[in-house]
């Protein structure tokens, strides 16, 4: 897929699933392209595990249960090019 966007997708790991890095990056880029993401944007995707997502879900949403994915949009004007974080339980 060709794109004129200069998009950076950072894939970080809180689990031993590093082999998914390329697939996650490709999927995130495709989604950003499909949604006409702003030029020069950055998104962080974290691959983690159920216990980590349960802790985050409890802390930030008040729900003491696991979930497949959490998203944390960046809502500050200091860096309008940073879209936020997506955390996925693998």
ABEGO torsion letter per residue (X at the ends): XBBABBBBBBBBBABAAAAAAAAAAAAAAAAAAAAGBBBGBBBBBBBBBAAAAAAAAAAAAGBBBBBABBBBBBABAABAABAEBBBBBX
